[in-house]
Amino acid sequence: MRPIDIHECHRLLLDMAAILDRVCRENAIPYYMLGGTMLGAVRHG
């Protein structure tokens, strides 16, 4: 596995969040995030 920088890490986390969002919406599964999970990645890009 190769090392990644923080910007690539943020991008990967956002990609995973988008997949999670899509799957949950398609299956009517409510979800929420807390404790700064993705909030910082979205806020700080």
N, CA, C and O of each residue as an XYZ file, in Angstrom:
180
protein
N       0.835     -1.168      0.000
C       0.000      0.000      0.000
C       0.889      1.243      0.000
O       1.881      1.302      0.727
N       0.535      2.220     -0.805
C       1.346      3.438     -0.877
C       0.828      4.480      0.113
O      -0.365      4.503      0.416
N       1.698      5.328      0.612
C       1.249      6.400      1.507
C       0.427      7.434      0.736
O       0.652      7.650     -0.455
N      -0.520      8.068      1.418
C      -1.315      9.125      0.789
C      -1.228     10.382      1.650
O      -1.000     10.313      2.858
N      -1.414     11.526      1.002
C      -1.386     12.776      1.764
C      -2.787     13.101      2.282
O      -3.755     12.417      1.949
N      -2.881     14.132      3.085
C      -4.139     14.479      3.745
C      -5.222     14.853      2.740
O      -6.396     14.557      2.963
N      -4.849     15.495      1.642
C      -5.840     15.896      0.646
C      -6.441     14.681     -0.050
O      -7.646     14.639     -0.302
N      -5.619     13.709     -0.356
C      -6.134     12.485     -0.965
C      -6.991     11.719      0.037
O      -8.007     11.128     -0.329
N      -6.582     11.730      1.288
C      -7.368     11.082      2.338
C      -8.754     11.720      2.429
O      -9.759     11.015      2.513
N      -8.806     13.048      2.411
C     -10.092     13.747      2.450
C     -10.948     13.362      1.250
O     -12.144     13.108      1.394
N     -10.340     13.317      0.065
C     -11.087     12.972     -1.143
C     -11.667     11.572     -1.039
O     -12.823     11.344     -1.395
N     -10.859     10.633     -0.550
C     -11.334      9.260     -0.401
C     -12.472      9.174      0.612
O     -13.444      8.452      0.391
N     -12.360      9.897      1.713
C     -13.431      9.911      2.712
C     -14.719     10.495      2.137
O     -15.808      9.984      2.397
N     -14.590     11.566      1.356
C     -15.771     12.150      0.730
C     -16.391     11.196     -0.280
O     -17.615     11.103     -0.369
N     -15.569     10.492     -1.037
C     -16.085      9.494     -1.981
C     -16.850      8.399     -1.246
O     -17.927      7.990     -1.680
N     -16.292      7.923     -0.132
C     -16.971      6.881      0.650
C     -18.277      7.402      1.238
O     -19.272      6.679      1.287
N     -18.276      8.657      1.686
C     -19.502      9.243      2.232
C     -20.570      9.358      1.150
O     -21.751      9.139      1.420
N     -20.168      9.698     -0.066
C     -21.125      9.795     -1.170
C     -21.733      8.430     -1.478
O     -22.929      8.331     -1.748
N     -20.922      7.389     -1.440
C     -21.429      6.031     -1.664
C     -22.392      5.640     -0.551
O     -23.467      5.103     -0.817
N     -22.008      5.910      0.696
C     -22.884      5.615      1.830
C     -24.210      6.351      1.686
O     -25.273      5.765      1.892
N     -24.152      7.631      1.334
C     -25.362      8.428      1.160
C     -26.259      7.829      0.083
O     -27.468      7.699      0.279
N     -25.673      7.465     -1.049
C     -26.456      6.897     -2.149
C     -27.144      5.600     -1.735
O     -28.335      5.418     -1.984
N     -26.392      4.702     -1.104
C     -26.950      3.410     -0.684
C     -28.067      3.615      0.337
O     -29.116      2.977      0.251
N     -27.841      4.498      1.293
C     -28.866      4.750      2.316
C     -30.119      5.359      1.698
O     -31.231      4.962      2.042
N     -29.955      6.311      0.797
C     -31.122      6.924      0.145
C     -31.878      5.904     -0.693
O     -33.108      5.863     -0.652
N     -31.168      5.082     -1.451
C     -31.815      4.079     -2.299
C     -32.609      3.063     -1.489
O     -33.580      2.491     -1.984
N     -32.200      2.841     -0.245
C     -32.845      1.834      0.597
C     -33.626      2.443      1.761
O     -33.997      1.743      2.703
N     -33.870      3.750      1.687
C     -34.642      4.478      2.706
C     -34.108      4.217      4.111
O     -34.875      3.984      5.046
N     -32.788      4.260      4.245
C     -32.138      4.053      5.538
C     -31.682      5.414      6.063
O     -30.801      6.043      5.477
N     -32.280      5.870      7.167
C     -31.821      7.144      7.723
C     -30.447      6.988      8.391
O     -30.135      5.937      8.950
N     -29.649      8.030      8.324
C     -28.347      8.011      8.992
C     -27.971      9.433      9.381
O     -28.555     10.395      8.881
N     -27.021      9.560     10.250
C     -26.493     10.862     10.627
C     -25.028     10.699     11.004
O     -24.573      9.602     11.325
N     -24.307     11.797     10.959
C     -22.896     11.794     11.326
C     -22.720     12.665     12.552
O     -23.403     13.677     12.711
N     -21.803     12.271     13.415
C     -21.547     13.078     14.599
C     -20.088     12.992     14.987
O     -19.336     12.173     14.459
N     -19.711     13.818     15.887
C     -18.348     13.793     16.402
C     -17.297     14.234     15.405
O     -16.133     13.849     15.523
N     -17.689     15.042     14.415
C     -16.725     15.551     13.455
C     -16.275     14.530     12.432
O     -15.209     14.682     11.836
N     -17.077     13.482     12.216
C     -16.684     12.424     11.288
C     -16.238     12.981      9.943
O     -15.044     12.980      9.642
N     -17.163     13.449      9.144
C     -16.839     14.000      7.830
C     -16.962     15.514      7.804
O     -16.607     16.156      6.816
N     -17.459     16.072      8.877
C     -17.734     17.504      8.875
C     -16.478     18.318      8.588
O     -16.522     19.258      7.795
N     -15.376     17.978      9.211
C     -14.133     18.706      8.977
C     -13.615     18.532      7.563
O     -13.110     19.481      6.962
N     -13.736     17.332      7.029
C     -13.278     17.079      5.659
C     -14.081     17.901      4.669
O     -13.524     18.444      3.715
N     -15.385     17.998      4.889
C     -16.226     18.791      3.993
C     -15.917     20.276      4.175
O     -15.777     21.014      3.200
N     -15.814     20.698      5.413
C     -15.604     22.118      5.712
C     -14.247     22.599      5.217
O     -14.136     23.710      4.699
N     -13.209     21.770      5.371
C     -11.852     22.209      5.065
C     -11.310     21.660      3.748
O     -10.162     21.912      3.382
N     -12.164     20.896      3.032
C     -11.800     20.390      1.709
C     -10.594     19.547      1.745
O     -10.159     19.046      0.708
